Amino acid sequence: MDKNQAELAEILKIARSVAWGAADILSSFYHKNTSDLDIKDKKDGPVTEADLAANKHILGRLREKLGTEDFGYLSEETFDVKKAEPVAKEWVWIIDPLDGTRDFIDKTGEYGMHIALAYQGRPIIGIVAIPEAGKVYFASKGNGTFVETKDGTVTPLKVSDRHKIEELYLIVSRSHRDDRFKELIERLPFAGKKYMGGVGGKISTLLEGESDVYLSLSGKSAAKDWDFAAPELILTEAGGKFSYVNGEPVYYNQGDVKRWGCIVATNGKCHEAICEKAAAIIDEIDKA
């Protein structure tokens, strides 16, 4: 890796500032009337004026501060899904300017914003902002995970120490569940389920010790790179684990941004056992 810790710390500082700016933009739109959001329905879900404004801010500020010579940029709002070509750089910013657009439109408050920096396909910096909570979660590889509040207070975070599957709480969406996924989560023996919008928001509940497991299972569609890159790093740097159900790591900026298959995110205490159980259940469901 050709960037030292001091350089990465400086890059993270810039990205955190950009994240707070984006969070303020999203929040200002969130508190407008829904009719003012200029909502457009696209194949993969709605897009609003807020997504586009936050995206413009994030890309504009990062390019202004860091340029385009060393860094590539992969954003939900600008990536050409039809071409599906990897960004031809070793260092790539992966950006979701508005994670949880449906929650944003429905005014649940459970929306977020993700900024990750990947090196050769793996996340090195991860930032998740939850604007309505007034929090920015951030991590850099090997340096732990922290949460910053609006008053500038920074607190280190660690996942829960619950270590039996029967003690763990699953975090899921209120919607987005097909029959296959419903059967999977019903058959896993967790203590209970909690509900939250947006992937970043869900992973933040693992950091706060409110839940322990998040699962993604592709069906007709799949989650994308920008859904996972930043949440993965803030989870793993807080002591959690994040992988495909077969234990393989997730690589980003591979061309196809869709993350097909089953991805498991946990507090790390019984990650392998959960993966094993989930894989067996999926296999049974698919054979039925």
N, C-alpha and C positions, 0 to 999 in steps of 0.2 A: 504494500500500500504506500503510495507516494506522498501522503500528507501526514505530517507529524501531529502529535496531540495538541500542541499550541495552536497550530493552524486550524485544526478541527474545532477547537474551543472557540476560536474567533468566528468560524463559519456558523457554529451553533448559536452564538450570541446574535449574529445578524438574522438568522432564520427565526429565532424567538421573537425578535422585534417585529419582523414581517408577520409572524403569526398573530401577535396582539393586534396589529393594524387590520388584518383580515377579519379577526374576531369582532372588532368594533364595526367594521363595514357590515358584516352579516347581521349583527345585533340591531343595527340601525334599520336595516331592511325588515328584519323580523318584527319590529314594533310598528311597522306600517300596516295598513289594511291589506288583506290578501289580494284584493282586486287591483292593487297598485304594483304587484310583483311581476306582471307580464309573463305569466306561466305558459311555457310551451311544452306540449307532450311529445316526447321522443320515444323511440323504440325501447330504450333501457330505463325509461322513467322520465318524470318531469324535469325541466330546467327552468330556472327563474332568473330574473334580472340580478338577484343577489349572488347566484353562482358566478355569473359573468363578471360582476364588479369585483368580487373577491379574487377571482382568477386573474383578472387584469392587474390588480394590486400585487399579488404574490409574484407572478412572472415578471412584472415590471421592476419591482424592488430587488428581487434576486439577481436578475440580469444586470441591473444598474450597479449593484454592489459586487457581484462575483463574475459577471461576464459570461461569454459563451465559448471561450477557447477551451477551458478545462471541463466545463459542465454542460451536460445535455438536460433537456427539460421534457418530462412526460406528464402531461396534465389531462385530467378527464375531459376538460372542455376543448382541448386543441388536438388530442391524439386522433389520428385517422384510423379508425377501427377496421375499415375495409382494406387498407394497405397492410396494416398489422406488421409493421417493420420495427425491429428494435432501434432505439435511439443509439446512434453510433458513437458512444462515448463510454469510457470506463466509469466515470462519475455522472450519475443521473439523478436529478431531482424528480421525485414522484409526488404529484400533487392532487389532492381532492379538495377543491375550494369549498364544497358544501357536501358533507357526508350526512345522509338522512334528509334528503330534500322533501320527502313526503311528510316527515315529522315537522320540518320547517313550515311547510304549507298548512299543516293541520294544527300548528301552534302548540305542540306538546312541549316545546323547549328542548327536546332531546335530539339536537343536531350538533354537528361538529365540523372541524376542518383539519385536514391532514397534510403535513409536509414531511417527506422523508428524503434523505440523500442516500442513494445506493452506490456501492462500489462493486463492479463486476457482478451485479445482480443481487447483492445482499445488502440489507440496510445497515448504515453506519451512524446515521442521525435520524431520530424520529421525534416528531412533534404532533401532538393532538390537542387542539383547542376545543373547549366546550364553552361557547360564549355565554349562554344563559346561567352557567354555574360560576362564571368569572374565573375560569381555571385554564391554564396551559400546562399540559404534561409534556415533559421532554426527556430525552435520553441520548447519549452517544455511546458507541461501542466500548465496553470495558469500564464505563464510568458511572453506572447506576442510573436510576430513574428518579426524577424530581417533579414536583408540582409547584407551579408559581401562581399566586393569586394576584388580584389587581393592585393590591397595595405593595407588591414587590416581594412579599414573603415567599421564600423557597424552602420546600420541605422534601427530604428524601422519602421514597416510598418502597415498600416491600409487599409482596403478595401474602395471602393468608397462610397459616401453617396447618390448616386442616388437611389431614393426610389419609383419610379413608373415603372410598368412593361414596359410601352411604352418608357421609357428613358434608358432601360437596353440594354447592348450589350452582345450577345452570343458569346462564343469562341468555335470553332469546328475545327476538322481536315479537311484537304483538301480532304482526302480519308476516307475509313472505314465507309461509310454510306450506309446502306441498305434502301429500299423503305419506310419501317415502320418508321425509324428514320428521314428520309428526310421529310416525311409528318408531323411528330411531330414538328420538328423545324420550318417548314414553317407555321404551324397553330398557333404557339405561337407569340403574338404581340410585339416582341422586336423591339428596334430602329434600329438594324442592326446586322450583323455577322462579326466577325473577325476570322482569320485563324491562326492556330499554330500547330506544331507537338508535340507529347508527352504529357502525362497527367500533369506531373510536370510543363512543360513549359506553358501549358494552365492555370493552377492554378496560376502560377507566374504573369500572366497578370491581374488576379483579385487583386493580392496584389499590383500591380503597378498602379491600377486604370484604366487600359486600357480596361478592360471588367468586366462583372458583373455576368455572369451565365455560367456554364458548365454542360452539361447533358451527361450521359452515358446510353445507352439502349441496353441491350443484344439482340442478334439475334441468328444466328447459333452458335456464340461463345460469350464469355463474358470477360470483363476485370478481372484482377486477383488482389489478395491481394496486391501484390507489386506495382501495378499501383496506388493504392489509399491511402495506410496507411500513408505515409509521406506527400503527398499533402493535405490530410484531415486536419492534425494537423496544418500545416503552414497556411491554410485558416481559420480554426476556431479560432486560436489564434490571427488572424488579424481582427477578428470581423465578419467573414463570417459564413455560416451554410452549413452543409454537411449531407445528409441523404438519405435513400430510399425515393421514391416518396410518400410512405404512412406515412412518418415522422419518421419511425423507424431508430435507429442508425445502423451503419455498424460495424459488429464484424469480426475480422480477426483471422487467425489461427484456423479455424473451421473444418479443414479436406479438404473439397472441397474449393480450393482457388479461384474458379470462382465466381464472384459477379454477379449472375443472377438478372435480373429485371432492374428497372430504378433508377439511382442514380442522385441526384440533388445537385449541389454545387453552392452557390450564395454568393453575398455580404451581405446576411442576411436580407435585408430590406423588401423584399416581398417573402421570401422563402416559406412560407406556401401557399400563393396565387399561386405561380408558381407550386408547387407540386400538388395543387388541379386541376389547369388547365391541367397540363401534364397528370395526372392520368385519367381525363375525356377524353382527346384526345386519349390516348392509348387504353382506353376501347372502344371508338367508332371505332378506326382503327381495333382492334382485332375482333369486332363484324361484321364488314363490309364484 
